[in-house]
Amino acid sequence: MKYYLIAGEASGDLHGSNLLKGLKMADPDPVFRFWGGDRMKAQGGELVRHYREHNIMGFWEVLANLGKIRRNFDQCKRDLLAFNPDVLILIDYPGFNLRMAEFAQKHHIRVFYYISPKIWAWKESRIKKIKAFVDQMFIIFPFEKAFYQKHHYPALYFGNPLIDAVDQQMAHRSSFEAFTAEVGLDGRPIVAIMPGSRKQEIDRNLEVMLGILPDYPDHQFIIAGAPSIERAYYERYLDVPNLNFVYNRTYDLLSHSKAAVITSGTATLEAALFNVPQVVCYRANPVSYHIARHFVQVSYISLVNLNLEREAVRELLQKEMNPRHLKEEVSKLLYDEGHVQRMRRDYSELRQILGGSGASESIARAMYQRLLAGQRHR
């Protein structure tokens, strides 16, 4: 089978790479072409465009880049038709991918969507496009099943693929001593700083995160450099005492961290699966945030809290994301054992909710079987 995939950010690249690995197991002769990143490229196939080149978020940022976005659409449409795949697999990234779903359907290309857009949080009207242009939706959170059932659209759930990725890392991780020696750290407990995978997130969150470092000389703080951002971009922030930096080593870092300060996103779920106590932070462009608040339909931004349907981890948003509140929360993570144990009990419940292992392989097999069935019924 010929597969064309589109992932628009670092988390999509991670999930896409695991899906490609599963498809290689399910399909005896797969051919891959994709918009994605380094992780997908490592699985084989042709990388058309790296997500770093087209990852734009926020209302104001989108308006400022309309010309670039239009050119990306035109390139993707031409390339999709030239490749003529058996299926287009879209990975989250709804602003771009839903338009590509419509285009693909008009040209009689089958469409699978892997990792649902967060239409349960906002823009619920997008369900109309999904029902019209997506042949099958594959979801990775159990609470999404009820949303799609409400709209009379069948969505398939086989578990969350992050569980396999995290468990594999934990099974093969190095010792704390080996890791700290490798990256030039000392023996103090580690606090991970994860400021996001987009430059806008880093610029609005990292400076506040770093403001608390002088209060914790008995710990060492490490920024997790995201693969979507060039290493040089972080240099302006690194001239701070008690601060270190690792690039593209997020899982290694989390597997050895005592606590984490995280900009909202997939990293919040990853930290929970690594059993790392965390505080979730988010500051956005004020205009973008003000507009979003009028449309968002959920009570939480963290994937931990969304899946548990309660505040298991503290969320500091906009004005609440300040040095005083951040210091209060980090002190709880480092020194309040009762607080940490409650959070870890919630993490244990979260794992049970998400289900067992093998999600990527199960999803890949289901995709391949549906493609085979479609061929038989032509």
C-alpha positions in Angstrom: 0.0 0.0 0.0 1.0 3.6 -0.6 0.6 5.9 2.5 0.7 9.7 2.5 0.9 11.2 6.1 0.7 14.7 7.3 2.0 15.7 10.8 2.4 19.3 11.7 4.2 19.4 15.1 6.6 17.4 17.3 4.0 15.3 19.0 2.5 14.4 15.6 6.0 13.4 14.4 6.3 11.1 17.5 2.9 9.4 16.9 3.5 9.3 13.2 6.8 7.4 13.6 5.2 4.8 15.9 2.4 4.4 13.4 4.9 3.9 10.5 6.6 1.3 12.6 3.3 -0.5 13.1 2.4 -0.2 9.4 5.7 -1.9 8.5 4.7 -4.8 10.6 1.1 -5.0 9.3 1.8 -4.3 5.6 4.3 -6.6 3.7 5.1 -3.9 1.1 4.4 -0.3 2.4 5.5 2.8 0.7 5.6 6.0 2.7 5.6 9.7 1.8 4.9 12.4 4.4 5.1 15.8 5.9 6.5 15.3 9.4 9.9 15.3 11.2 13.0 13.4 12.1 11.3 10.6 13.9 9.1 9.7 10.9 12.1 10.0 8.6 14.0 7.5 10.7 11.3 4.9 9.9 11.9 5.2 6.2 10.0 6.8 3.3 10.2 10.2 1.8 10.1 13.4 4.0 8.5 16.1 1.8 8.5 19.0 4.3 9.6 19.2 7.9 7.0 20.4 10.4 9.4 23.1 11.5 8.8 24.9 8.2 5.0 25.1 8.5 4.2 24.9 12.3 2.1 28.1 13.0 -0.2 28.5 16.0 -2.4 31.3 17.4 -5.0 33.6 15.8 -2.6 36.5 15.3 0.2 34.3 14.1 -2.0 32.6 11.5 -3.2 36.0 10.2 0.4 37.2 9.9 1.4 34.1 7.8 -1.5 33.6 5.4 0.7 33.8 2.3 3.0 31.1 3.6 0.1 28.9 4.7 -1.5 29.2 1.2 1.8 28.2 -0.4 2.0 25.2 1.9 -1.5 24.0 0.9 -0.7 24.4 -2.8 2.5 22.4 -2.5 0.8 19.6 -0.5 -2.1 19.3 -2.9 0.2 18.9 -5.9 2.4 16.4 -4.1 -0.5 14.3 -2.9 -2.0 14.0 -6.4 1.4 13.2 -7.9 2.0 10.4 -5.3 -1.6 9.1 -5.6 -1.7 7.1 -2.4 -4.1 4.4 -1.3 -4.8 6.5 1.8 -4.1 9.9 3.2 -3.4 9.6 7.0 -3.9 12.9 8.8 -2.3 13.4 12.3 -4.0 16.0 14.4 -3.1 19.5 13.1 -6.7 20.3 12.1 -6.4 23.8 10.5 -4.3 22.3 7.8 -5.4 18.7 7.7 -9.2 19.1 7.5 -8.7 21.2 4.4 -6.5 18.5 3.0 -9.2 15.9 3.9 -11.7 17.8 1.8 -9.3 18.0 -1.1 -8.4 14.3 -0.9 -12.1 13.2 -0.9 -12.8 15.3 -4.0 -10.0 13.4 -5.8 -11.3 10.0 -4.5 -8.4 9.4 -2.1 -9.4 7.6 1.0 -8.8 9.5 4.3 -8.0 8.2 7.8 -7.6 10.6 10.7 -5.2 9.5 13.4 -5.4 11.5 16.7 -8.6 13.5 16.7 -8.5 17.3 16.5 -9.6 18.7 19.8 -13.1 19.6 18.6 -14.4 18.4 21.9 -12.7 21.5 23.4 -13.6 24.1 20.7 -14.8 24.4 17.1 -17.2 21.5 17.6 -18.7 22.4 14.3 -15.7 20.8 12.7 -17.5 17.5 13.2 -19.4 18.2 10.0 -16.2 18.2 8.0 -15.0 15.1 9.7 -18.2 13.2 8.9 -18.1 14.5 5.3 -14.5 14.0 4.4 -12.9 11.4 6.8 -13.5 7.7 6.2 -12.3 6.6 9.6 -11.2 8.4 12.8 -8.7 6.7 15.1 -8.7 8.3 18.6 -6.1 8.0 21.4 -8.1 9.2 24.4 -11.1 7.2 25.8 -13.1 10.2 26.7 -13.3 11.1 23.0 -15.5 8.0 22.3 -18.5 9.6 24.0 -18.0 12.8 22.0 -18.1 11.0 18.7 -21.0 8.8 19.8 -23.0 11.9 20.5 -22.5 12.9 16.9 -23.3 9.4 15.6 -19.8 9.0 14.1 -17.9 5.8 14.8 -14.4 6.4 16.1 -12.0 3.6 17.0 -9.9 3.4 20.2 -7.1 1.0 20.7 -5.3 2.6 23.6 -2.7 5.5 23.8 0.6 5.0 21.9 2.5 7.1 24.4 2.3 4.2 26.9 4.5 2.0 24.7 7.0 4.8 24.0 7.4 5.6 27.7 7.6 2.0 28.8 10.2 1.3 26.2 12.3 4.2 27.4 12.0 3.1 31.1 13.0 -0.5 30.2 16.2 0.7 28.6 17.1 3.8 30.5 20.6 4.4 31.8 21.4 5.0 35.5 21.0 8.4 37.0 24.8 8.5 37.4 25.4 7.6 33.8 22.9 10.1 32.5 24.3 13.0 34.5 27.9 12.2 33.6 27.0 12.0 29.9 25.3 15.4 29.8 27.7 17.2 32.3 25.4 17.4 35.4 26.2 16.9 39.1 24.4 14.7 41.5 21.6 17.0 42.7 18.0 16.1 42.0 16.8 17.3 38.6 13.8 19.6 37.8 12.9 19.4 34.1 11.9 22.7 32.4 9.7 22.0 29.3 8.8 25.4 27.8 7.0 24.0 24.7 7.7 23.0 21.1 7.0 26.3 19.5 8.9 29.6 19.6 5.8 31.5 20.6 5.4 29.3 23.7 9.1 29.5 24.6 9.1 33.3 24.4 6.0 33.7 26.6 6.7 31.0 29.2 10.4 30.3 29.7 11.5 33.6 31.3 8.9 33.2 34.0 9.9 29.6 34.6 13.6 30.5 35.0 12.7 33.2 37.5 12.3 30.7 40.3 15.8 29.0 39.9 17.6 31.1 42.6 15.1 29.7 45.2 16.3 26.1 44.8 20.1 25.8 45.0 19.8 22.2 46.2 18.3 21.2 42.8 19.5 21.5 39.2 17.2 22.7 36.5 17.4 21.5 32.9 15.7 22.8 29.9 14.5 20.2 27.5 15.2 21.5 24.0 12.5 20.5 21.6 13.4 18.9 18.3 11.2 21.4 16.5 13.4 24.3 17.6 17.0 24.9 16.5 19.4 24.7 19.4 20.7 28.3 18.8 17.3 29.7 19.6 17.7 28.8 23.3 21.0 30.5 23.7 19.4 33.8 24.8 17.9 32.1 27.8 20.8 30.0 29.0 23.0 32.6 30.8 21.4 31.8 34.2 23.0 30.2 37.2 22.0 26.7 38.1 20.6 26.0 34.6 21.6 23.4 32.1 20.3 22.3 28.7 19.8 19.1 26.8 18.6 18.9 23.2 16.2 16.3 21.9 16.5 14.2 25.1 13.1 14.7 26.6 12.5 11.1 27.6 16.0 10.6 29.0 15.4 13.8 31.1 12.0 12.8 32.3 13.1 9.4 33.3 15.5 10.9 35.8 13.6 14.0 37.0 12.2 14.6 40.4 9.7 17.2 39.1 8.8 19.1 36.0 7.6 22.5 35.0 5.7 22.1 31.7 4.0 24.2 29.1 0.7 22.6 28.3 0.7 19.9 25.6 1.6 16.3 25.0 4.5 16.7 27.5 2.0 16.9 30.4 0.8 13.3 29.6 4.4 12.1 29.0 5.5 13.4 32.4 2.5 11.6 34.1 3.4 8.3 32.4 7.0 8.8 33.6 5.4 9.3 37.1 7.1 12.8 37.4 5.2 15.3 39.6 4.4 18.4 37.5 3.0 21.9 37.4 1.4 23.0 34.1 2.0 26.5 32.8 0.6 28.5 29.8 0.9 32.1 28.7 -0.3 33.0 25.2 -0.6 36.1 23.1 -3.2 38.1 25.0 -5.3 38.6 21.9 -5.2 34.9 20.9 -6.0 33.8 24.5 -8.9 36.3 24.8 -10.4 35.0 21.6 -9.9 31.3 22.6 -11.5 31.8 26.0 -14.8 32.6 24.2 -14.8 29.3 22.3 -13.1 26.7 24.5 -15.6 24.3 26.0 -13.4 22.3 28.5 -12.4 23.1 32.1 -8.8 22.0 31.8 -5.9 22.3 29.3 -3.7 19.5 30.7 -4.2 16.1 29.1 -3.8 14.6 32.6 -6.7 16.6 34.0 -8.9 16.2 30.9 -8.6 12.4 31.0 -9.2 12.2 34.8 -11.9 14.9 34.6 -10.5 16.7 37.6 -7.5 18.8 38.6 -4.9 16.3 39.4 -2.1 18.7 38.4 -2.1 22.4 39.0 -2.6 24.6 35.9 -1.2 28.2 35.9 -2.7 30.2 33.1 -2.0 33.7 31.8 -1.8 36.1 34.9 -1.7 33.1 37.3 1.5 32.0 35.6 3.8 34.3 37.6 6.9 33.7 39.8 5.0 33.7 43.1 2.5 31.1 42.1 5.0 29.0 40.3 7.3 28.9 43.3 4.5 27.8 45.5 3.7 24.9 43.2 7.3 23.8 42.6 7.9 23.8 46.4 5.0 21.4 46.8 6.5 19.1 44.1 9.9 19.1 45.8 9.1 19.1 49.5 5.5 18.1 50.1 5.5 14.3 50.1 1.8 14.0 50.7 1.1 16.2 47.6 3.4 14.1 45.5 1.9 10.8 46.6 -1.6 12.1 45.8 -0.5 13.1 42.3 1.1 9.7 41.7 -2.0 7.9 42.8 -3.8 10.0 40.2 -1.2 9.0 37.6 -1.8 5.3 38.4 -5.5 5.8 37.8 -4.7 7.7 34.5 -2.8 4.7 33.2 -5.7 2.4 33.9 -8.1 4.8 32.1 -5.8 4.9 29.0 -5.6 1.1 28.7 -2.8 -1.3 27.9 0.1 -1.5 25.6 0.4 -2.1 21.8 -1.8 0.8 20.6 0.3 1.8 17.6 0.5 -1.8 16.3 -3.2 -2.3 16.8 -4.1 0.9 15.0 -1.8 0.1 12.1 -3.3 -3.4 11.7 -6.8 -1.9 11.7 -5.8 0.6 9.0 -4.3 -2.0 6.8 -7.2 -4.4 7.2 -9.7 -1.6 6.2 -7.6 -0.8 3.2 -7.6 -4.4 2.1 -11.3 -4.6 2.6 -11.8 -1.5 0.5 -9.8 -3.1 -2.3 -11.9 -6.3 -2.2 -15.1 -4.3 -2.5 -14.1 -2.2 -5.5 
